[in-house]
Amino acid sequence: MVNKEKVKVTFEEMKVRGNQLVDKVKEVIEEGSARRLLIKKDKRTLLEIPLSVGVGGATAAIFLLPTLAAVGALAALVSDVDIIIEREEENVTVVEAEEVTEKED
């Protein structure tokens, strides 16, 4: 048997009103478990924010202040958007069985 460490990626999608956009983005950043954040309007990506995994919430918020300003400007222009949150689930172990072939006598 062979053990392999793999990272499982999950996506969470939600609809948010423009006036709630900045608060929701801040909330996701402060959680610290998101890897990437996409903001879409009518299946068109308006903004993609890569987030580094492992950076604490307050620290990440400070580093991403210019990005949050851009999100605020975007929120003023749109009414409803979709937020897609990409998360990594760590410590997922995949166990694969080795293939056994029978020998002919």
C-alpha positions in Angstrom: 0.0 0.0 0.0 1.1 3.5 -0.8 0.1 6.5 1.3 0.0 9.9 -0.4 -0.7 13.2 1.1 -3.1 15.2 -1.0 -4.8 18.5 -0.7 -8.5 18.6 -1.3 -9.9 21.8 -2.7 -13.5 22.8 -2.0 -15.5 25.7 -3.4 -18.2 27.7 -1.6 -20.4 30.0 -3.6 -22.7 32.7 -2.2 -24.7 35.7 -3.5 -23.9 39.0 -1.8 -25.4 42.5 -2.2 -22.9 45.2 -3.2 -23.2 46.9 0.2 -22.3 43.7 2.0 -19.4 42.8 -0.2 -16.5 44.4 1.7 -17.7 43.0 5.0 -18.0 39.5 3.6 -14.5 39.7 2.0 -13.0 40.9 5.3 -14.7 38.0 7.1 -13.3 35.4 4.7 -9.8 37.0 4.9 -9.8 37.0 8.7 -10.9 33.3 8.9 -7.6 32.5 7.3 -8.7 29.3 5.7 -9.4 30.5 2.2 -6.8 30.1 -0.6 -8.5 32.3 -3.3 -11.5 34.5 -3.6 -13.4 35.2 -6.8 -16.0 37.9 -7.3 -18.3 37.4 -10.2 -21.2 39.1 -11.8 -23.2 37.2 -14.4 -20.6 34.4 -14.7 -17.9 37.1 -15.5 -15.0 37.4 -13.1 -14.6 40.9 -11.9 -11.9 40.4 -9.3 -9.7 37.5 -8.2 -7.9 37.7 -4.9 -5.2 35.1 -4.1 -4.9 34.6 -0.4 -1.8 33.0 1.2 -2.7 30.1 3.5 -1.4 30.4 7.0 -1.3 34.2 7.4 -3.3 35.2 10.4 -6.5 37.2 10.0 -5.3 40.6 11.3 -2.0 40.3 9.5 -3.7 39.4 6.2 -6.2 42.2 6.6 -3.3 44.7 6.9 -1.4 43.3 3.8 -4.6 43.3 1.8 -5.8 46.9 2.5 -5.3 48.0 -1.1 -7.3 45.0 -2.3 -10.1 45.8 0.2 -10.1 49.4 -1.2 -10.6 47.9 -4.7 -13.4 45.7 -3.4 -15.0 48.7 -1.9 -14.9 50.6 -5.2 -16.3 47.6 -6.9 -19.1 47.3 -4.4 -20.2 50.8 -5.2 -20.7 49.9 -8.8 -22.5 46.6 -8.6 -25.8 45.5 -6.9 -25.5 41.7 -6.6 -22.4 39.6 -7.1 -21.4 36.0 -6.5 -18.4 35.3 -4.2 -16.6 32.0 -4.8 -14.3 30.9 -1.9 -11.7 28.3 -2.7 -10.5 26.5 0.4 -7.9 23.8 1.0 -8.6 20.9 3.3 -5.3 19.7 4.7 -4.3 16.3 6.0 -6.3 14.3 3.5 -4.7 10.9 3.1 -5.3 8.9 0.0 -4.5 5.2 0.2 -3.9 3.4 -3.0 -3.6 -0.3 -3.3 -0.7 -1.7 -5.3 -1.6 -3.8 -8.3 -0.9 -7.5 -7.9 -0.5 -9.7 -10.9 -0.5 -13.4 -10.9 2.3 -15.4 -12.4 1.6 -18.3 -14.7 3.3 -21.5 -13.8 
